[in-house]
Every structure is written in C-alpha cells, then in structure tokens.
Amino acid sequence: MQQNMFSDNPCSRPGGRTGSAINAQTLNEAQYAAVTHGTGPVLVIAGAGSGKTRTLVYRMAFLLEQGIAPESILLLTFTRRAAQEMLWRAAQISDQSCRRVLGGTFHATSNMLLRQHGHHIGFGSGFTIIDRGDAEGIINLIKSSLGLSGAGKRFPSKRVILNLLSGSINKARPIEDLVFESHIHLSEFIDDFHTIRTHYSQFKTDHGLMDYDDLLVNWQRLLVESRQAQQEVCSRFQYILVDEYQDTNLIQAEIVRLLAHEHDNVMVVGDDAQSIYSFRGADFYNIMRFPDQFPGTSVIKLEQNYRSTQPILNLTNSIIEKAEQKFTKKLFTEAEGGSKPVVFTARNEAAEARFIVDKIKELQDQGIDASNIAILFRSGFHSYKLEMELTSRYQDFEKRGGLKLTESAHIKDVLSFLRIQINPWDNLSWNRILLQLEKVGPKTAQKILASIKQEDDPLEALLRYKAATSWKIGFGRLTETLNALRRPELTPAGIFDLVMEYYQPIFEKIYYDDYPKRRRDLDQIKALVGGYGDLQSFVDDTALDPPESAIEGKHSEDTQRLVLSTIHSAKGLEWDAVFVIGLAEGRFPHQNAVPGEQWEEERRLLYVAATRARQQLFLTYPRQLMTPDRKFHRTVMSPFVREINPGLYELDNPAPKVSSAYNANYDGAIPSPQTRKSTRSARTSFTPGMMVKHPFFGVGQVKAIPGPRRVEVSFDRHGDKILHLDYAKLEVMT
C-alpha cells in the first residue's frame, strides 16, 4: 500500500479542517480513498455512473487544500469543456483559484509545451497548427504535383488518404494493414500513399506547420530526444491526472509514462469496460497494462452507481462478467426499487419497430418526455426500418451518429429514380439524375429540364431530346433504363434492381473511395423495398415528416425529441428509458468481428449501451432478417444476450406465432397472388366503401384491397393512395 504523505494533515481526514468539503460524508468510501491517495501511481477503475468526474474534481481540490502549488498539477482530458468544468468545480470546492492549474486536452497541452520547449528538437515557437481542411488541401496539392490526380484519372480522395495517414499514426500500424483491413479496393495505391506521406511530412517541415497528429508525435519526441526538455517539463508537473484513460492511444499513454517517470505521482481514471473506440486508435490494453508500467500502482474501484436501478445494474454486470480480460467489479446502487429489463423477441424488423413505437407511446403516457427516451443501435443503418415506422406515425426524432435514411447522398441518388416513377414532374429528382451524367453540369441539366417540364409525359420528351456528342452514350444508357422502368409488371423490388443495374458503375465512380461501405446502406434499401407491394407506399414512407405547423409556436419542452443514436455517439449520456435494438447474431456482434479483441470490444459496446438507462431498459431483436438479395434467414438472439442469466430480465413475446395471411413470414412482404376482399389491421377490418381518416391525408373512402395489409383509399384532397397497414394509422369513421 502506498504511503499517505498527507496523513498528518487534518484536511485529509473526516472532520478535519473546518470548512473543508472533502470528507467521508461527501464522498463514498472508494471515492474518498482515491481523492485522498498519497504519493505514487493510482488507477481508478470508474464503473458507469459511479462519479468519475466527481472523483477527479475532488482530487484536484484535495491537492490544492494540501498546499500543492496549482502550477504543478496537470489535468489531461479529451475535451476542453471537460477540463474547464472540472477546474471550475474544483475551485468551488477548495475555495482556491485553479487558474494556474494546467488543464486541457492532450493536443492543447502539447501546443503550449512545444511553443515553450520545441526549440530543443528544432521547432520555433511560431509554428502554425493546421486543421483538417488545411491538411486535406495540402494532400490535394501533393496529389497534383505528383501527377496522381487530374482529368480521366481515378485516385483516392484527399479525405481517405488523410484518414489512412492519420490512422497509421494513431493506431501505430502500417498503412498496408489499414488498407487491407478496410480499403482493399485501394491496395494498388499503397506505394503512392507512402510517397504522399513523405511529401506531406516534408511540406509541413518546410512551411513550419503541424497537424493534430504532429502535436502528439512531437510532444513524445520532446520528452525522449531532449534530456534538458524532459527535465524542464517533468519537474514542472508533480501531480498528473488523466481522464478517460481507456480512450488513450499508444502515443498518449507513452507521454503519460514519460511525464511521470521521476515521481510516478499519476492518477488515471477510466473504465476498461467502456473501451469502445479502437477505430479511432484507442488501445484497450493501455488501461490493463497500467499497473505493470507503473509498479506499485494502487487500484481503486468505483462500483457504487448513481444512475441506474439495481435490476438494470444486475443485467449490465452479467454482460461484462464474461469478458476475457477485465478489472472485475460489480456495480450496485443504494437506491431501492426498479423493474427488470425487458428482452423482446420480434418476428422481424417491422414487428420490432412497431413494438418500440408502441412502447414509446406508453412511456410518454406515463409522463416520460420523448427527450428522455433513446433507441441505440450498433450501426447507423440498423435503424432504417424504425425510422420509417416513426415517420409514418408522426413521432419526431433526431438521429445521432450516422445520417437518417434519406440524408445520405447515395440513397438520395437512388430514391430520385423511384420518385420520378410516382411523380414524373419532380424536377429536384430529375436534376439529381441528370447531374450524375458525365459531362453534364448544372446549366445543361437546367436546359434539359426546361424542355421537358411542360410536357404531358416528361420521359417521352426526354427520349426525343438530342444529346451532345460528349455525353450521348451516358444519356442513352439513362433513357434506356428509364424506358425499361415503365414496364407494368415490375414490382418495387424489380424497379430497384433495374435502377441499381444502371446506377452501380456511376455509384462506384462517384464514391470511389468508400463505396464498399456505402454499399451496405444500399443493401438495406434493397431489402426494405422488397417488403413493399407498391412503390407509392415505399416512397411515401421514406419521405413523410410531421407537418411543421404541428410544432410551431410550442414551448421548448414540447419540441424535445426522441433520440436515435449509435452506441458510440451515446457514450457519456443517459436517459430514463433506453431501447437497444437489433440484438441478433450477425448484427451484434458485427458479423465481421473475429474472436479475440474485436469480439470483446463488441461485448463492451453492449455494456455501454445498457448502462445508459436510468429506469427502464429494453433489449430487442428480430427472429428473421431479410438479406440484401431479399432472402429471409432465421436469426437467434445475440450471444452476449444469451449469456445473461434469464432470471435478470423479463422475456416478452418469446415465441411469436406467424400468421399464414402474410407472405414469407414477413411484415410488408410482396403480396401473394391470392386476392383478398378485406384486410385487417391490429384492431379493424377494412372493406371497400368504408370511410376512413388518415392523420396526414385526411378523410377518404376505401377503394380496394390490393393485397395483404394494404388498402387503397381515395382521399378528398390527395387522391388515391395505397397504404400499408403496418405503417398507416387509419381511423374508421362511423
């Protein structure tokens, strides 16, 4: 055990100096032990919701109360806001100014130190820091100077090149590894990437520039290559505090080791169970190997949770206890009560989406604001089906970490083709389609549009349009495809396939750098389209939004929205009710995750998701998924969920029955050939002649029943619409 150098100071003990806020009544036992730790290294394993920030704040205040000079304390964080908040709170507690405490991000601290001491390794104080945009601009200049870009040449974009160069530094891995792992289609350019890196480095040196990665690399160089600089810097900081240590990369961990090599007075705070940013370069093993790098480390675990109910904590403890490598801990709370988490087994993604939206309505009826409810998922495209369900039922939401279904450029490209099948006078969609043609710019596109927009049949007019020689071939492919799309026997799936046959080469050229990644989004759209019997319903479901007038003029608390978020974007946040969706094998963990560290990070990802919930937690998964080639395959719940003791949750709908009325056991599947004279929603049968009311289209009369769970309605103001009963909310008028 480390000696406590403050043991004779009354401020360090409960009931010490009058007025001190640092005592065993304001901190729990583990927090108090960490805050009042003496000299030497200490690793604080801070479980989710256990008061990590509070512990760091009180540690700073404690050091100041002991008379430690503020300028000898260094606080390293990952955001400037976090550092500022901690310094302010420490000053409030200790009744001392923290203005001379150096607190900030790794990069900001490096900037300051390199300007003061960089001359030891050849840098003047006047270097310029370049941001991402500047760096990409330099990469573009180098590409041009090396003859790697220009008319008719296909070469990776500046963005992708910079990602590879930066990733190589932050992950301490060769460029080749990163290319073969995520950009295999760019492997032919590996030698060019090395050449660009050499020229990029020389350009920065010649012009006195540093990018964000250089700040870390050169700080490390300063502490290694100059004995004098090392003495000047390390003697200044006698106490080092590091937040979110599990998110450090190898360079940052080495900087901490070098800074503290003379005294080892370093406290790092983090949670190995929340290490989920390896794609950014974070190294899980930094926090695991800390006790080995700092012999004699005291390990203190913060296990008392101030966020979640005990039933939720029991389940999250069960998730992480199966981790191969970890600091064993068991979260608990002194708060009483709480209901068990719910595991919902849905027949498919449509049923999963309906369950979630129905449950959200129940929660809102119980008084929980939409802004206190979150739906979390592994990847951005996993929420597409849910987004369509939410928009069709007029539930406003915001999506974090990934674009909404219709916000991605490549998705908009494809939807444009589908929209002009519904509305041939949709100029926005026509404009987007025409601009995809090589050698066709905005002026030419507008000229074409002007000639067809007044025609009764824009497509026929387009077929007659005389194309210029430079873009005649591409234009011919387009008109041939558009003409084929008019075949009356085509299903929505057939239309999509024809569009993709035309669009695929354009797609790969426009989005050359990362089209394999974007292709996953298109695969999801392909599967979704396969679940519709009419194109109108699909286009409507991707486009409908709540009328803006419905929310105008309301108070801010009324406009707070439901949150949809990737788990990575949700870390550090919390909500009263949390849904974690798509927990099917092959989706969570990701199907490409290999046993070992990738698999274990996926487990930690689920742990992070579940620990966001304060009062209610729902874990959902579909029993059936549609593959990109529109084949159905059975799924089972995620192996991480299967490992949880079943007594820790309530199982909802464990064995749903499949109705024979639905084709392919799938809600929204292409209608079977059989003709039905009526169809039924959850509560009501619909028959031709019935008067109904839709929340957006208004009053209408049922015209026909074109297929299972579909109804064609003639609306007074909007004409004939084919509605899908899994999405449309129809009220029968009596």
N, C-alpha and C positions, 0 to 999 in steps of 0.2 A: 504493500500500500504506500502511496506517495505521502511524504511528509507534508503537513499543512503548515506553511510558513506563516499563516495568519492566525494560528491557534491562540496566541496571546492577545489578540486584538478583540476587544469586546464587541466590535461591529460584526464579527464573523459568527457570533453565537446568538441563538434565540434570546431575546430580551436584552440585547447588547445596547449599543449607544442609543440614547433617546432620540427618537425621530427617524431611525433607520427603518426603511420599508422591507429590508431584506432579513426575513426571519422564517422560522418553520411554520408560521401561521399564514404567510402569504405565498408560500411555495410548498408543493408536496415533497415528500422525503427524497425522491430521486432528483427532482429539480434542485432542491436545496443542496444536495451533495455535489451536483455539477456546478452550481453557482459558486459555492464556497471552496471548490477544489484548490489545492495549493499549487506548488510548482510541478513541472513535468507535464507530459502529454496526457490528454484525456479525450476519449472517443465517446460522444454522447449519441447513442442509438435512440432516435426520437421516433416512436411509433406515430402513425397517422393520428392527428388531432390531439397530440399529447402535450402541446405547449412548447414546441421547439423555439419559436421566436421569443416567447416569454423568457425562456431559459437563457438565451443569448443576451437579451436586454438586461436581465438581472445580473448576469456575469459581468457585463461591462460596468454596470452601476456599482457592483461589489468591488471591482478592481479600483475604481475611482475613489470609493469610500476608504479603501486601504491606503490611499495616498500614492497610488501608482500614477506616474506622470501621464496625462492624456496622450501626449505625442508618442509615447512608447507602446501604445495599443494600436493594432492593425486589425480592422474588420473587413473580411473579404466576402462579398455576396455575388449573386448572379444578376441582380438588377439594382440600379441606382435608387429606385424608390424604396426597396427593402432596406438598404443601408441607411437612407435618410430617416426612415421611420424608426429603425432601431436606435439610432443615435438620439433622436428626439425623445423617445420613450425612456432611454437610459438617463438622460439629463433630468427628466421629470422625477424619476425615482431617486436619484442620488443627490438632487438639488445642486448639481455641479454642471458646469458647461462642458459639452463634448465637442466644442468647436475644434479643438486641437487633436481629437482622435481622428486618425485617418481611416475613413470608412468608404468603401465603394466597390465597384466591380473589379475583377481581375484586370480587365483591359484599361479601365480608368486609372487604376493604381500603377500599372505598368507605364502608361503615358507619362504620369508625373515623375516616376523614378528615372525613366530613360532620359527625360529632359534635364534632370539634375545630374545624372551619373553616366549617361550614354557615351560621353567623350572617352571613357575608358575602353570602349570597344569600337571607337571610330565614328560615333554619331554625334553631330552637333545638336544643340537644343532647338534648332529651328526646323526640324523635320516636319513634314505635313502628313497628317493621317488621312487616308483616302477611304471613302465609304464604298459600299457595294457597287453603286452606279459608276463611280470613278474607276474601280478595278475592272469592271466589265468593259468600260471604254478603252482601257489600256490593252486588254486582251484583244479587242477588235482591231486596234492599231497594229498589234503584233501579227495577227492573222493576215492582215492586208500586206504588211511589209514582207512577210514570208511567202506571199503568193498562195495562201491557203483559202482565200475567200474571193469572191467575185462572181461575175455573171457565168451561169452554167455550172458552177462548182457546188458540190454538196459537201458541207463540212459542219461539224457540231457547232452549236451556238455558243456565244460568249458565256451565257448563263451556265450551261452544262460544263464547259471547260473549267470555269472558276469553281464550280461545285466539286469537281474532281481534284483540282489542285488544293483546295481548302480541306476537303475530306482526307486527303493523304496526310496533311499535317496534323489535323485534329485527332484522327484515328491512328496515327503512327503506322500507316500501312502503305505499301507501294501503290502507285497509280494503277498498275496492272490488275491488282486484286480488286480494286473498286470497279474497274471496267468489266472484268469477267463476272463480277457478282451482280451488277445492276444494269450494265450497259453493254452487254455482249455484242450487240449490233454495231458498236463503235470500236471494236477491237482493232480494226485496220488502221486506226489513227493513234495507236499508243505511242509510237515513236514521235509523232507530231506533238502529242501532249507534253512529252519530255522536252522537246525543243522549245515549245511555248513557255514552259515553266522556267527554263534557263533564261530566255529573253525577258520574261516578266520580272524575274528577280533582278536582272541587270538594269532594267529600265527603272525600277524603284530605287536602286542604289544610285544610279546616275542623277536622278532628279530629287533625291532627298525625301522619298516617300515611304510610308509604312501602311500596310493594310492591317486589319484586325488580327489576323494570324501572326503577322510580324511582331506585334506588340508582345504576345506571349513568348514567341521564339526568342526574341532579343532580350526580354527580361531574364529568361533562363540563361542565355549566353552571358549576360552581365554578371550573374551570380557564379557562373562556372569559370569564365575565361579571365576575370579580373579579380585577383585577391584583394586589391585595395577597395574596389567597388563592393565586393562581398562584405568586407569589414564595415564599410560606411553604412550600408543598407541594413545588415543584420544586427549591428549594435544599436541601431535606432529603434527597432521593434523588439521589445522584450516579451510582449504577450500577443499572440496571434489567434484570432477567432475566424473560423471559416464556416459559412452557412451552406446547406445543401451539398455536403461533401460527396454524396453518391453521384452527383452530376458532374464532377470534375473529370477532365481528360488527363492523359498521362503527363502532359507538359505542366498543367496546373498543379497536379499532385507533386511533381518534382520541384516546382517552385516553392511550395509549402515546405517540403523537406529541406531545401537549401536555406530558406529564410530562418528556420528554427534550429539549424544544426548546432549552434553554440549553446543553446539553453533548453531546447525542447519544450518551451512553455507554449504549447499549441493546443487549442481546443477545436476539434472539428465536430460539427453537428450534422446528422443526416440519418437516413433510413435505408438500409440495404434493400428492404422490401419494396421500396419505391424507386428503384433504379430502372428507368424505362427509356432512356434517351441514348442508347448506343448508336443510333443512326446519326446523331449529332457529334459523336466522338466520345461521349461519356463512357468511362470504364468502370464497370461494376466492381472490379477487383481492387480499385483504389481504397474503398472503404473496408473491404475484407482484409487487405494486407496492411492496413494502418498500424495495428499492434506490432507487426513484425518490423516495419520501417522505423517505428518509434518504440524501442524496447522499454518495458516498464509502464506501458500505457494502462491507465485506469479506464475500464469500460463501464459506463453508466447507462442503464436502460430506462427510458421514459415510457412506461406502459399504461399509466392512467390516462384514459381518453376523456376528452371534454366535448366531444362532438356527437357520437352515436349512442344508440341504445345498446344494452348488453346483448340482446338477441342478434343484432347486426354484427357486433364485435365477435360473438361466438363463431359466426359464419366466416368472417374475414380471417380470424385466427386459423380456422380449419383450412382455408385456401392456402395460406402461406406456410403452414407447418410441414407440408410435403416438399418444400423447396430443398434442393440438393445442398446448397450452401447458404448459410444464413447465420445471423445472430439470433438465437432463439429468444423470443419474447411472447408475451400473452397480454393483449390489450384488455383492459377492464374499465368499467365506469362505476362510480358510486351512485349515479342516478338510477332510479328504480323504474320498472315498467318497460313497455315496448312490445311490439308484436314481432313474431318471427318473420324473416324474409320469405318471399313467395317465389317459387320456381314454377313458371308457366310453360306447359308443353303445347305448342300450337301446331295445327295440322300443316300449315305452310306459312309463308311470309305474309300473305294477305290476312290470315287469321291472327297472326302475331300482331300486325299493325292495328287491326280492329280492337283486339284486347287492350292494347296500350292506350288507344284514344278513348275507349270506353272508361278505362280505369282513371285516366286523367280527368275526365268529366266528373267521376265520383269524388276524386280528391279535391277538385275545385268546389264541388257541392259541400264538402266537409270544411271548407274555409281555407284551403291551401292555395295561395296565389300561384298563377302559372309560372311566375319567375322563380318560384321555389321548387320547381319540378324540372328534372333533367332526364334526357334519354341519351345514354352513352353507347358508343359502338367502337369496334376495332378499327374499321376503315371507313372513310367518308362515303363510299358508295353503298355501304350496308344499310344506310337509312333511306334509300330512294323509295322503296315501297311505302315506308312510313310517311315520308314527305307527301306522297300523293294522297294518302289517306287523310292526313292533316289538312291539306289544302282543300280537298273535296268536302270536308266537314267544317271548313271555315275556322280552324284553330290556328291562330297566328303563332309563328315561332321564329327563332333566329338560329342559324346554324354556325357553329364554330369549328374550325379545323377542317377545311375541305369546303368546296363550293356546293351550293344547292344543285339539285338535279339539272336545272335549266340554266345555270350560270356558266358552266364550262363552255369554252369556245367550240370544242369539237362536238359537244352534244347539241349546241345551237345549230351547228352546220347541218347535222342530220335531221333535226326537227324541222328545219326550214323546208326540206323536201316533203315531209309529211304534212306540213301546214298548207302548202300550196295545193295539195290534193283536196283539202277541205275548202280552202278559200283561194281560188286562182288569182285573185286581185290583191293578195298580200304582198305589197311592194317591199316591205322590210325583208321578208324571206327571199323574194326574188333577187333583191340586191345582194344578199349574202351568198346566194348560189352563184350568181354571175361573177362576183369578185373572186371566187375560187378558181376561175379560168385563168390560165397563164396568159399574160399579155393583155388582160382586161383590167383596166383601172376604174376608179370611181366615175370619171367622165363618160367613158364608154358604157359602163353599166347604166348610168342615168339616161343615156341616149337610147339604149335598148328598151329600158322601162317606159320611156315616153312614147315609144312606138307601139307598145302592146297594152298599156294600161286602159286604153279606151275601147279595146276590142271586146266583143262578146265572149270570145274564147282566147285568152292570152296565150295559151300553149300553141294553138293553131297559128297565131300571129308570130310567135317565136320561131316556129318551124319555117315560116316564109322569110324570116329576117336574113339578110345577106351578110355573112360574117366576113371580116377582114382575113386576108391570107395568113397573117401571123397567128391568129387564134381559131382558124377554121376547123382544125382537127379536133381540138378540145370541145368546141361548140357543137360539133357533130355528135360526139360521144354523149354530151349532155342532152341534146334534143332526142337522140335515140332512146336514152334511158327514160326521159320524161314521157315519151310516147308509150313505152312499154308499161309504165306505171298506171296507165289508164285501163289496162285490161280488167274487165268487170269481175272476173273470177278470183282476182287476187285478194288474199286475206291481209290484215295488217302485217302479219309476220312475213308474208310474201313480198309486200311492198318494201318493208325494211331491208330484206335480203337483196332486192334489186338496187336499192339506194346504196347499200354498202358495197355491192359489186362495182358500182361506179365510183363511189367516194374513197374506197380503200387506197388506191395509189395517190390520190390527192392528199388524203389524211397523212400518209407516211411521208409525203414530201413537205407538207406544211409543218408538221410536228415531228420532224425527223429525229430530234434529239431524244425525245421521251415517248414516242408513240407506243412502245410496248406497255408502258404504264397507263397511258390514256386509253389503250385498247380495253382495259378492264372495265372502264366506265361504259364503253360502247357495248361490251358483252352483257352488262347489266341491263342496258336499254333493250337489247335484243331479247333477253329473257322476259322483260316486262311487256314488251309489245306482243310476245307470244301468248300472253294471258288475256288478250282482247279479241273480241269478235268483230268490232267495228272501229275504224280509225278515228272517228269523231270523238268517241269516249276517251280514247288514249290521249289525243291532242288536248281535249278539254282538261283532263286530269293533270296534265303536265303544265297547263297554263293558268288554271283558275287560282285567283288570290282573293282574300276577303276584300270587298269594296272599301276603298279608302275612306269614304264618307262614314263608314261604320265606326271608325276610331277617331275621327276628327273631333277636336274640342273636348276630349275626355281628359281627366286628370292623369298625371304621370303614373300613378299606381294602377290605373285601369289599362294602361298601354304596355305594362311589363309583359314580356313574352316568355313563353315556354322555351327552354334551351335544348337544342340538339347539338351534341358535341362528340368529337373523337375523344377517346380517353386521354390521349396525350395532351390535348388542349384543356382538359378538365382538371389536371393535377393542380393541387393547391386550392381548389374551390370546393364548395359543399352546398347541398340542397336538402330540403326537408324530405323529399321523395326522389328516388333515383331508379330508373329502369336501365338495366344493362341488357342489350338485345343481341340477337344473332349468335347465341352461345351454343352453336352446333359444331361438331367435329369437322375440321376442314376450314372453318371460318375463325374459330377461336379455340386453340391457337391457329395462326395462319397456316394454310396448307403447305407452305414452303419452309416453315420453321423446322429445323433439324434438331434432333435430340442433343441436349447439351445447353450451352449458354443461350441460344436463340429460344429454345423451348422454355427455359427458366425465365427469360425476360417476358415471355407471353404470360406466364403464371403471375409474375409481378404486376403486369398490366391489368389483369383481372382484379388483383388485390387493390390496386389504386382505384379502380372503378367502384368497387363495392364499398370502400372506405369513404367515399364522397357522401354517403347517405346519412342523414341525421336521424330520421324517424322511421322511414319505410323504404324497403329495398325490394325490387322485383328483378328476377333473372329470367329471361325468356329465350326460347329457341324454337325454330320450326322443325317439324319432323320430316319435311320434304322441301327440297330446293330445286329450282329449275336451272339447269346448266346453260352455258352460253349457246349450245347447239339445241336448246329447247327440249332437252330430255329431262325427265324427272328422276331424281335419285333420293333414296331414303337417307336420312341423317339420324344421328344419335346426339345426345347432349355432349357438350364439351367434356373431355376427360378431366379437366380441372373441376367441373361441377360434379362429375361422377365420384370424385374422390372425397367430396364433402359428406360428412355424416348426415344421412337423411333426416335424422331427428332434429337437425338445426334449422330446417325450413319446412314450410307448408307446400305440398305439391298440388298445383292447380291443374285440372284437366289432364290427368296422367295418360289417358288412352282415348283420345277423341275419336268418335265414330265418323266414318266417311260416308256421306250421302251419295247414293247412286245417281242422284239428279245432276251431279257435276262431273264433267268430263275430266279424266286423267287425275282425279283426286285433287284438283287444284282450283282454288277460287279464281275466277276470271279466265279460265282456260277457254280455248276456241270452242264455240258451241258444237255439240254433237249434231249429226244430221237430223235427228228426230225433231219433229215440230211439236211445240208445246203451246197450249192455248192460254195458259196462265202461268205466272211465276210468282214466287213468294219471297219477301224479304224476311228480316228477323221476326216481324210481327204481322205483316199484312200481305194478303194475296192481291194481285193486280190483274184486272181484266180489261179488254178493250171497252172504251166508252166511259171508264171511270174518271172522275175529275180529281186532279191532284194538285199539290202546291210544292214548288221547289224553292229553297231559300234564296237562290240567285235568279233563276229563270222566271219565277212567279207561277201564275195559275196556268194549268194546261189540261189537256184531255189525253188519256191513254189511247194511242192509235193502234199499236200492235205489240205482240210479244215475240221479238225476233230470235230469242234464244234463252237458255237458262240464265237466270239472274240478270236479264236485260229487259228493258221496257222502252218502247218508242213512244214519246209524248209530243203532242203538238201544242206548243206554248203560244199564248196570245201575242207576246212581244218578241219572242226569239225564234219562232218557227219550230220545225221538227228537230228533236234531239233524241238520240239513242243513249240511254243512261244505264250505267252498270250499278246494280243494287248493292254491291259491296262498298260503293263509294257515294252514290247519290242518296241524299236524305229527302225522301218523298213523303209528304203528308197527305193522307186521303181526306178529301173534302166531303163532308156529309151534307 
